[in-house]
Amino acid sequence: MYRQLAGVLEVFLIHPGGPFWAKKDFGCWSIPKGECLENEEPFDAARREFQEETGIIPTGEFVELTEIKQTGGKRVKAWAFAGDCDPTKIKSNTFLLEFPPRSGKFQSFPEVDRAAWFTVEDAKTRIVKGQIALLDELQHLLHP
């Protein structure tokens, strides 16, 4: 999701939840994304994952971006759309994790612990490196 305020392009990013990511900031934020379910179209998966990770139903005109390959070979297909929200009000799904490790105790953590709006330049310092190409493409599409 992106928005333009006073001519400045901003992108909406999420921060992964759980104890591993709790104290990390730069290089770990991401676009909302996830895995396709069996027989699910990538566009449908993208919309579902956005909603699961933020509680926001994505609507509007969607622009398909070029598929990227992140470090480790993970392929990411993404769509951009204009929107706005209060990032402090997101509602993420949760996952179970044995924590502390090897303790036998399982705790529930949000898949996404926070979200924020960033200028493209600031987002490039915070987003997973493999996703920077998505920001570059969005910037080029909106400001050729």
C-alpha positions as CSV (number, residue, x, y, z in Angstrom):
1,M,0.0,0.0,0.0
2,Y,1.2,3.5,-0.7
3,R,0.1,7.0,-0.3
4,Q,1.2,10.4,-1.4
5,L,1.1,13.3,1.1
6,A,2.1,16.8,-0.2
7,G,3.8,15.2,-3.2
8,V,5.9,12.8,-1.0
9,L,5.5,9.1,-1.8
10,E,5.2,6.9,1.3
11,V,4.9,3.1,1.6
12,F,3.3,1.0,4.2
13,L,5.6,-1.7,5.7
14,I,5.2,-4.3,8.5
15,H,7.7,-5.5,11.1
16,P,7.7,-9.3,11.9
17,G,6.5,-10.3,15.3
18,G,8.1,-12.8,17.7
19,P,11.1,-12.7,19.9
20,F,13.7,-13.1,17.2
21,W,12.7,-9.8,15.5
22,A,11.8,-7.9,18.7
23,K,15.0,-5.8,18.8
24,K,15.8,-5.7,15.1
25,D,14.8,-2.7,13.0
26,F,16.9,-2.1,9.9
27,G,16.8,-4.6,7.1
28,C,13.9,-6.7,8.5
29,W,10.7,-4.7,7.6
30,S,8.6,-6.0,4.7
31,I,5.6,-5.6,2.5
32,P,2.7,-7.7,3.8
33,K,3.1,-11.0,2.1
34,G,2.9,-14.8,2.5
35,E,2.5,-18.2,0.9
36,C,-0.1,-19.2,-1.6
37,L,-2.5,-21.9,-0.4
38,E,-3.0,-24.9,-2.6
39,N,-4.7,-23.9,-5.9
40,E,-4.8,-20.2,-4.8
41,E,-3.9,-17.6,-7.4
42,P,-1.0,-15.3,-6.4
43,F,-3.2,-12.1,-6.5
44,D,-5.8,-13.7,-4.2
45,A,-3.0,-14.9,-1.8
46,A,-1.6,-11.4,-1.7
47,R,-4.9,-9.8,-0.8
48,R,-5.6,-12.5,1.8
49,E,-2.2,-12.2,3.4
50,F,-2.4,-8.4,3.5
51,Q,-5.7,-8.7,5.4
52,E,-4.4,-11.5,7.8
53,E,-1.3,-9.5,8.7
54,T,-2.9,-6.1,9.1
55,G,-6.7,-6.6,9.5
56,I,-7.1,-4.2,6.6
57,I,-9.1,-5.3,3.5
58,P,-7.1,-4.1,0.5
59,T,-9.3,-2.3,-2.1
60,G,-8.9,-0.1,-5.1
61,E,-6.9,-0.3,-8.3
62,F,-4.0,-2.8,-8.1
63,V,-0.8,-2.5,-10.1
64,E,1.1,-5.7,-10.6
65,L,4.9,-5.3,-9.9
66,T,7.7,-7.4,-11.4
67,E,8.3,-10.6,-9.4
68,I,11.5,-10.5,-7.4
69,K,13.7,-13.2,-5.9
70,Q,14.9,-12.6,-2.3
71,T,18.0,-13.9,-0.7
72,G,17.6,-17.7,-0.3
73,G,15.6,-17.9,-3.5
74,K,12.2,-17.0,-2.1
75,R,10.1,-15.6,-5.0
76,V,7.8,-12.6,-4.2
77,K,4.9,-11.5,-6.4
78,A,3.4,-8.1,-5.3
79,W,0.7,-5.6,-6.3
80,A,0.7,-2.0,-5.3
81,F,-2.4,0.0,-4.4
82,A,-3.1,3.5,-3.1
83,G,-4.6,3.6,0.4
84,D,-4.3,5.0,3.9
85,C,-4.6,3.7,7.4
86,D,-3.5,4.3,11.0
87,P,-0.7,1.8,11.4
88,T,-1.2,1.7,15.2
89,K,-4.5,0.0,14.7
90,I,-3.4,-3.0,12.7
91,K,-4.6,-6.4,13.8
92,S,-2.4,-9.4,12.9
93,N,-2.9,-13.1,13.0
94,T,-0.8,-15.1,15.5
95,F,1.5,-18.1,15.5
96,L,2.7,-20.5,18.2
97,L,6.4,-20.8,19.0
98,E,8.3,-22.8,21.6
99,F,9.8,-20.0,23.7
100,P,12.2,-19.9,25.4
101,P,13.7,-22.5,23.0
102,R,13.7,-26.1,24.2
103,S,11.6,-25.1,27.2
104,G,8.5,-27.1,26.2
105,K,6.5,-24.0,26.7
106,F,4.6,-22.6,23.7
107,Q,3.6,-18.9,23.4
108,S,1.4,-17.1,20.9
109,F,3.0,-14.1,19.1
110,P,1.6,-11.8,16.5
111,E,2.9,-12.5,13.0
112,V,3.3,-8.7,12.6
113,D,4.0,-6.6,15.7
114,R,3.9,-3.2,14.2
115,A,3.4,-1.3,10.9
116,A,4.5,2.2,9.8
117,W,4.5,4.6,6.9
118,F,8.0,5.4,5.5
119,T,9.2,7.6,2.7
120,V,10.7,5.5,0.0
121,E,14.3,6.5,1.0
122,D,13.7,5.6,4.6
123,A,11.9,2.4,3.6
124,K,15.0,1.3,1.6
125,T,17.0,1.3,4.9
126,R,14.5,-0.7,6.8
127,I,13.0,-3.2,4.2
128,V,14.5,-6.6,3.5
129,K,17.2,-5.9,0.9
130,G,15.6,-8.2,-1.7
131,Q,12.4,-6.1,-1.7
132,I,14.1,-2.8,-2.5
133,A,13.5,-3.5,-6.2
134,L,9.7,-3.3,-5.5
135,L,10.1,0.2,-4.0
136,D,12.2,1.3,-7.0
137,E,9.6,0.0,-9.4
138,L,6.8,1.7,-7.6
139,Q,8.6,5.0,-7.4
140,H,9.3,4.8,-11.2
141,L,5.7,3.9,-12.0
142,L,4.3,6.9,-10.0
143,H,7.1,9.4,-10.8
144,P,8.5,8.5,-14.2
